[in-house]
């Protein structure tokens, strides 16, 4: 009678898929909680750090599980495989974020006017825990070299017409208007402050749009400031560029054909 040899099951492989799945569930639940404003950003960032730690631990356990399967013939190859796959899925956004952090300047405050940026004026929108709003010369220099396409716009037409187009673009983006300072036809400068959130995870920035009445033309500036994090990963510059592009199209569609729109020089 031949002896029956019972293969051991790799404990590392088994725990790798469990921990990887736990990290994935925590990432999804915390992301949804932050997106729907059930979790504050500082706490969410700590949860993301825990998720990354779990994914790295699962990856190490998966590699150890593969080693046990290869060297000792232990059971657990499927667990080690799926543990690695899930860990890579969880770590993919972190890898992308790391790449952006290394390639883009470490700034969180972007403005189309680097010498006299529009001022955030709505009281109660920012707390002491959030990033300070300062016009830092070093940050402006980094912005100029990294995002030269972030510029204001000069439009033919009165501020009331341009303000109407701006409100349409704001509504299309799903942003929330929190305050308006100044009125068309009364003040030479109008400020419109909004709260903008990223689509997927809901990171929040405060943005202010400035309209300057120049008589026959209206000049539009914009500033976007992340509430948390020393690095915006290019989000604020992308927001301003996308807004100005959409505003160009909105103003152009509302103006007679002979009127033109030109970027600021």
C-alpha positions as a LaTeX table, in Angstrom:
\begin{tabular}{lrrr}
\hline
Residue & $x$ (\AA) & $y$ (\AA) & $z$ (\AA) \\
\hline
Unk1 & 0.00 & 0.00 & 0.00 \\
Unk2 & 1.46 & 3.34 & $-1.09$ \\
Unk3 & 1.76 & 5.98 & 1.64 \\
Unk4 & $-0.43$ & 9.04 & 1.22 \\
Unk5 & 1.51 & 12.30 & 1.27 \\
Unk6 & $-0.56$ & 15.31 & 2.29 \\
Unk7 & 0.65 & 18.61 & 0.87 \\
Unk8 & 0.77 & 21.59 & 3.18 \\
Unk9 & $-1.23$ & 24.70 & 2.40 \\
Unk10 & 0.76 & 27.90 & 2.27 \\
Unk11 & $-0.38$ & 30.21 & 5.07 \\
Unk12 & 1.23 & 33.21 & 3.36 \\
Unk13 & $-0.71$ & 32.60 & 0.16 \\
Unk14 & $-3.98$ & 32.23 & 2.03 \\
Unk15 & $-3.48$ & 35.47 & 3.98 \\
Unk16 & $-2.27$ & 37.38 & 0.94 \\
Unk17 & $-5.64$ & 37.18 & $-0.81$ \\
Unk18 & $-7.50$ & 37.91 & 2.42 \\
Unk19 & $-5.49$ & 41.04 & 3.21 \\
Unk20 & $-5.57$ & 42.20 & $-0.41$ \\
Unk21 & $-9.35$ & 41.84 & $-0.48$ \\
Unk22 & $-9.61$ & 43.70 & 2.84 \\
Unk23 & $-7.54$ & 46.55 & 1.36 \\
Unk24 & $-9.77$ & 46.67 & $-1.72$ \\
Unk25 & $-12.96$ & 46.79 & 0.35 \\
Unk26 & $-11.53$ & 49.52 & 2.60 \\
Unk27 & $-10.47$ & 51.53 & $-0.45$ \\
Unk28 & $-13.91$ & 51.34 & $-2.06$ \\
Unk29 & $-15.85$ & 52.10 & 1.12 \\
Unk30 & $-13.62$ & 54.96 & 2.23 \\
Unk31 & $-13.62$ & 56.39 & $-1.31$ \\
Unk32 & $-17.42$ & 56.35 & $-1.41$ \\
Unk33 & $-17.56$ & 57.87 & 2.06 \\
Unk34 & $-15.30$ & 60.72 & 1.02 \\
Unk35 & $-17.03$ & 61.22 & $-2.32$ \\
Unk36 & $-20.40$ & 61.64 & $-0.61$ \\
Unk37 & $-18.95$ & 63.78 & 2.19 \\
Unk38 & $-19.33$ & 61.24 & 5.00 \\
Unk39 & $-15.58$ & 61.23 & 5.67 \\
Unk40 & $-13.41$ & 64.34 & 5.99 \\
Unk41 & $-10.33$ & 64.61 & 3.78 \\
Unk42 & $-7.66$ & 64.35 & 6.54 \\
Unk43 & $-9.22$ & 61.14 & 7.84 \\
Unk44 & $-9.60$ & 59.85 & 4.28 \\
Unk45 & $-5.88$ & 60.39 & 3.65 \\
Unk46 & $-5.07$ & 58.29 & 6.72 \\
Unk47 & $-7.38$ & 55.57 & 5.43 \\
Unk48 & $-5.58$ & 55.66 & 2.08 \\
Unk49 & $-2.27$ & 55.18 & 3.89 \\
Unk50 & $-3.72$ & 52.10 & 5.62 \\
Unk51 & $-5.01$ & 50.78 & 2.29 \\
Unk52 & $-1.57$ & 51.18 & 0.70 \\
Unk53 & 0.03 & 49.39 & 3.65 \\
Unk54 & $-2.41$ & 46.49 & 3.40 \\
Unk55 & $-1.82$ & 46.17 & $-0.35$ \\
Unk56 & 1.96 & 46.13 & 0.11 \\
Unk57 & 1.67 & 43.52 & 2.86 \\
Unk58 & $-0.57$ & 41.38 & 0.65 \\
Unk59 & 1.97 & 41.65 & $-2.17$ \\
Unk60 & 4.81 & 40.51 & 0.08 \\
Unk61 & 2.75 & 37.60 & 1.41 \\
Unk62 & 1.85 & 36.64 & $-2.14$ \\
Unk63 & 5.52 & 36.52 & $-3.13$ \\
Unk64 & 6.29 & 34.43 & $-0.07$ \\
Unk65 & 3.40 & 32.14 & $-1.00$ \\
Unk66 & 4.80 & 31.66 & $-4.52$ \\
Unk67 & 8.15 & 30.79 & $-2.96$ \\
Unk68 & 6.53 & 28.14 & $-0.76$ \\
Unk69 & 4.67 & 26.66 & $-3.72$ \\
Unk70 & 7.81 & 26.55 & $-5.85$ \\
Unk71 & 10.33 & 25.30 & $-3.29$ \\
Unk72 & 8.27 & 23.02 & $-1.04$ \\
Unk73 & 5.36 & 22.15 & $-3.28$ \\
Unk74 & 2.84 & 23.73 & $-0.93$ \\
Unk75 & $-0.74$ & 24.27 & $-1.98$ \\
Unk76 & $-1.99$ & 27.82 & $-2.48$ \\
Unk77 & $-0.97$ & 28.98 & $-5.94$ \\
Unk78 & $-4.47$ & 30.38 & $-6.78$ \\
Unk79 & $-4.58$ & 32.32 & $-3.48$ \\
Unk80 & $-1.12$ & 33.75 & $-4.04$ \\
Unk81 & $-2.02$ & 34.66 & $-7.62$ \\
Unk82 & $-5.24$ & 36.46 & $-6.75$ \\
Unk83 & $-3.61$ & 38.12 & $-3.78$ \\
Unk84 & $-1.02$ & 39.60 & $-6.12$ \\
Unk85 & $-3.60$ & 40.63 & $-8.71$ \\
Unk86 & $-5.84$ & 42.40 & $-6.18$ \\
Unk87 & $-2.80$ & 44.06 & $-4.55$ \\
Unk88 & $-1.66$ & 45.43 & $-7.92$ \\
Unk89 & $-5.17$ & 46.73 & $-8.63$ \\
Unk90 & $-5.25$ & 48.54 & $-5.29$ \\
Unk91 & $-1.72$ & 49.91 & $-5.71$ \\
Unk92 & $-2.27$ & 51.17 & $-9.27$ \\
Unk93 & $-3.82$ & 54.54 & $-8.21$ \\
Unk94 & $-1.02$ & 55.04 & $-5.69$ \\
Unk95 & 1.61 & 54.39 & $-8.37$ \\
Unk96 & $-0.08$ & 56.91 & $-10.68$ \\
Unk97 & $-0.22$ & 59.46 & $-7.87$ \\
Unk98 & 3.46 & 58.93 & $-7.07$ \\
Unk99 & 4.41 & 59.45 & $-10.71$ \\
Unk100 & 2.41 & 62.68 & $-10.90$ \\
Unk101 & 3.92 & 63.90 & $-7.63$ \\
Unk102 & 7.42 & 63.35 & $-9.00$ \\
Unk103 & 6.77 & 64.87 & $-12.44$ \\
Unk104 & 4.64 & 67.90 & $-11.49$ \\
Unk105 & 5.53 & 70.86 & $-9.24$ \\
Unk106 & 4.56 & 70.67 & $-5.58$ \\
Unk107 & 1.96 & 73.43 & $-5.49$ \\
Unk108 & $-1.74$ & 73.60 & $-4.62$ \\
Unk109 & $-2.69$ & 77.18 & $-5.57$ \\
Unk110 & $-3.03$ & 78.01 & $-9.28$ \\
Unk111 & $-4.11$ & 81.33 & $-10.81$ \\
Unk112 & $-4.32$ & 82.83 & $-14.28$ \\
Unk113 & $-2.82$ & 86.04 & $-12.81$ \\
Unk114 & 0.39 & 85.23 & $-10.94$ \\
Unk115 & 1.06 & 88.84 & $-9.88$ \\
Unk116 & $-2.41$ & 89.80 & $-8.64$ \\
Unk117 & $-4.49$ & 86.61 & $-8.25$ \\
Unk118 & $-8.21$ & 86.90 & $-7.44$ \\
Unk119 & $-8.85$ & 86.76 & $-3.70$ \\
Unk120 & $-11.01$ & 84.14 & $-2.02$ \\
Unk121 & $-13.54$ & 86.19 & $-0.08$ \\
Unk122 & $-16.35$ & 83.92 & 1.15 \\
Unk123 & $-16.16$ & 83.65 & 4.93 \\
Unk124 & $-16.42$ & 80.25 & 6.60 \\
Unk125 & $-15.37$ & 78.17 & 3.61 \\
Unk126 & $-11.85$ & 77.39 & 4.84 \\
Unk127 & $-10.69$ & 76.27 & 8.28 \\
Unk128 & $-7.31$ & 76.26 & 10.02 \\
Unk129 & $-6.80$ & 72.61 & 9.04 \\
Unk130 & $-6.84$ & 73.53 & 5.35 \\
Unk131 & $-4.03$ & 74.85 & 3.19 \\
Unk132 & $-3.19$ & 78.51 & 3.79 \\
Unk133 & $-4.07$ & 80.85 & 0.93 \\
Unk134 & $-0.94$ & 82.88 & 0.20 \\
Unk135 & 0.52 & 84.45 & $-2.92$ \\
Unk136 & 3.87 & 82.68 & $-2.75$ \\
Unk137 & 6.49 & 83.85 & $-5.27$ \\
Unk138 & 8.21 & 80.45 & $-5.45$ \\
Unk139 & 4.91 & 78.70 & $-6.22$ \\
Unk140 & 4.09 & 81.26 & $-8.91$ \\
Unk141 & 7.47 & 80.69 & $-10.53$ \\
Unk142 & 6.87 & 76.93 & $-10.54$ \\
Unk143 & 3.42 & 77.49 & $-12.03$ \\
Unk144 & 4.78 & 79.69 & $-14.84$ \\
Unk145 & 7.22 & 77.04 & $-15.98$ \\
Unk146 & 4.91 & 74.04 & $-15.55$ \\
Unk147 & 1.56 & 75.45 & $-16.71$ \\
Unk148 & 2.12 & 78.27 & $-19.23$ \\
Unk149 & $-1.27$ & 77.50 & $-20.78$ \\
Unk150 & $-3.08$ & 78.70 & $-17.64$ \\
Unk151 & $-4.13$ & 82.16 & $-18.81$ \\
Unk152 & $-7.07$ & 84.52 & $-18.49$ \\
Unk153 & $-9.42$ & 85.49 & $-21.30$ \\
Unk154 & $-10.57$ & 88.75 & $-22.80$ \\
Unk155 & $-14.04$ & 88.67 & $-24.36$ \\
Unk156 & $-15.98$ & 91.14 & $-26.44$ \\
Unk157 & $-19.11$ & 92.00 & $-24.53$ \\
Unk158 & $-20.37$ & 93.38 & $-21.25$ \\
Unk159 & $-19.80$ & 91.63 & $-17.89$ \\
Unk160 & $-23.47$ & 90.64 & $-17.59$ \\
Unk161 & $-23.29$ & 88.60 & $-20.80$ \\
Unk162 & $-20.02$ & 86.96 & $-19.78$ \\
Unk163 & $-21.38$ & 86.29 & $-16.28$ \\
Unk164 & $-24.34$ & 84.47 & $-17.80$ \\
Unk165 & $-21.99$ & 82.27 & $-19.81$ \\
Unk166 & $-19.85$ & 81.63 & $-16.71$ \\
Unk167 & $-22.86$ & 80.51 & $-14.68$ \\
Unk168 & $-23.81$ & 78.07 & $-17.44$ \\
Unk169 & $-20.32$ & 76.52 & $-17.43$ \\
Unk170 & $-20.36$ & 76.34 & $-13.62$ \\
Unk171 & $-23.71$ & 74.52 & $-13.68$ \\
Unk172 & $-22.46$ & 72.12 & $-16.36$ \\
Unk173 & $-19.46$ & 71.25 & $-14.17$ \\
Unk174 & $-21.63$ & 70.64 & $-11.12$ \\
Unk175 & $-19.83$ & 73.26 & $-9.03$ \\
Unk176 & $-21.52$ & 75.10 & $-6.16$ \\
Unk177 & $-21.63$ & 78.90 & $-6.15$ \\
Unk178 & $-21.11$ & 80.09 & $-2.55$ \\
Unk179 & $-20.86$ & 83.88 & $-2.98$ \\
Unk180 & $-20.82$ & 86.72 & $-5.47$ \\
Unk181 & $-19.17$ & 90.07 & $-4.87$ \\
Unk182 & $-20.12$ & 92.93 & $-7.20$ \\
Unk183 & $-22.84$ & 93.40 & $-9.78$ \\
Unk184 & $-22.64$ & 93.93 & $-13.57$ \\
Unk185 & $-23.17$ & 97.55 & $-14.53$ \\
Unk186 & $-22.47$ & 98.70 & $-10.98$ \\
Unk187 & $-18.96$ & 97.48 & $-10.11$ \\
Unk188 & $-15.89$ & 97.38 & $-12.33$ \\
Unk189 & $-14.87$ & 94.06 & $-10.78$ \\
Unk190 & $-17.06$ & 91.04 & $-10.05$ \\
Unk191 & $-15.91$ & 88.03 & $-8.02$ \\
Unk192 & $-17.69$ & 84.69 & $-8.08$ \\
Unk193 & $-16.53$ & 82.05 & $-5.58$ \\
Unk194 & $-17.36$ & 78.38 & $-6.10$ \\
Unk195 & $-16.61$ & 75.00 & $-4.55$ \\
Unk196 & $-15.34$ & 72.41 & $-7.03$ \\
Unk197 & $-14.87$ & 68.71 & $-6.33$ \\
Unk198 & $-13.10$ & 66.01 & $-8.30$ \\
Unk199 & $-15.45$ & 63.56 & $-9.97$ \\
Unk200 & $-14.15$ & 60.25 & $-8.66$ \\
Unk201 & $-12.98$ & 60.73 & $-5.07$ \\
Unk202 & $-14.43$ & 64.16 & $-4.32$ \\
Unk203 & $-11.31$ & 66.12 & $-3.37$ \\
Unk204 & $-12.37$ & 69.72 & $-2.84$ \\
Unk205 & $-10.94$ & 73.00 & $-4.09$ \\
Unk206 & $-12.14$ & 76.56 & $-3.63$ \\
Unk207 & $-12.14$ & 78.57 & $-6.84$ \\
Unk208 & $-12.81$ & 82.23 & $-7.55$ \\
Unk209 & $-13.60$ & 83.75 & $-10.94$ \\
Unk210 & $-12.95$ & 87.44 & $-11.52$ \\
Unk211 & $-14.58$ & 89.56 & $-14.21$ \\
Unk212 & $-13.00$ & 92.95 & $-14.94$ \\
Unk213 & $-15.08$ & 95.50 & $-16.87$ \\
Unk214 & $-12.86$ & 97.09 & $-19.52$ \\
Unk215 & $-15.60$ & 98.98 & $-21.33$ \\
Unk216 & $-16.17$ & 97.18 & $-24.62$ \\
Unk217 & $-14.48$ & 94.01 & $-23.38$ \\
Unk218 & $-14.52$ & 91.87 & $-20.23$ \\
Unk219 & $-11.43$ & 90.20 & $-18.83$ \\
Unk220 & $-11.85$ & 86.90 & $-16.95$ \\
Unk221 & $-9.37$ & 85.51 & $-14.41$ \\
Unk222 & $-9.61$ & 82.37 & $-12.31$ \\
Unk223 & $-7.91$ & 80.93 & $-9.25$ \\
Unk224 & $-8.25$ & 77.40 & $-7.84$ \\
Unk225 & $-6.88$ & 76.35 & $-4.42$ \\
Unk226 & $-6.91$ & 72.82 & $-3.01$ \\
Unk227 & $-8.21$ & 72.58 & 0.53 \\
Unk228 & $-5.85$ & 69.78 & 1.57 \\
Unk229 & $-2.50$ & 68.40 & 0.48 \\
Unk230 & 0.76 & 70.11 & $-0.42$ \\
Unk231 & 0.52 & 68.76 & $-3.98$ \\
Unk232 & $-2.53$ & 69.11 & $-6.23$ \\
Unk233 & $-1.16$ & 66.65 & $-8.85$ \\
Unk234 & $-2.05$ & 69.13 & $-11.60$ \\
Unk235 & $-5.76$ & 69.11 & $-10.72$ \\
Unk236 & $-6.15$ & 72.88 & $-10.31$ \\
Unk237 & $-4.38$ & 73.71 & $-13.57$ \\
Unk238 & $-6.50$ & 71.14 & $-15.40$ \\
Unk239 & $-9.64$ & 72.62 & $-13.83$ \\
Unk240 & $-8.80$ & 76.17 & $-14.95$ \\
Unk241 & $-7.82$ & 75.11 & $-18.47$ \\
Unk242 & $-11.00$ & 73.04 & $-18.88$ \\
Unk243 & $-13.15$ & 75.86 & $-17.52$ \\
Unk244 & $-11.63$ & 78.46 & $-19.82$ \\
Unk245 & $-11.98$ & 76.17 & $-22.82$ \\
Unk246 & $-15.65$ & 75.55 & $-22.02$ \\
Unk247 & $-16.19$ & 79.28 & $-21.44$ \\
Unk248 & $-14.63$ & 80.06 & $-24.83$ \\
Unk249 & $-17.13$ & 77.75 & $-26.50$ \\
Unk250 & $-20.08$ & 79.10 & $-24.47$ \\
Unk251 & $-19.28$ & 82.75 & $-25.18$ \\
Unk252 & $-18.58$ & 82.03 & $-28.84$ \\
Unk253 & $-21.92$ & 80.25 & $-29.26$ \\
Unk254 & $-23.76$ & 83.16 & $-27.63$ \\
Unk255 & $-22.02$ & 85.97 & $-29.57$ \\
Unk256 & $-22.59$ & 87.14 & $-33.15$ \\
Unk257 & $-20.17$ & 85.68 & $-35.66$ \\
Unk258 & $-18.21$ & 88.92 & $-36.08$ \\
Unk259 & $-17.31$ & 89.04 & $-32.38$ \\
Unk260 & $-14.21$ & 87.14 & $-31.33$ \\
Unk261 & $-12.60$ & 85.70 & $-28.27$ \\
Unk262 & $-8.88$ & 86.01 & $-27.63$ \\
Unk263 & $-6.58$ & 84.64 & $-24.94$ \\
Unk264 & $-4.73$ & 87.11 & $-22.73$ \\
Unk265 & $-1.26$ & 88.11 & $-23.81$ \\
\hline
\end{tabular}
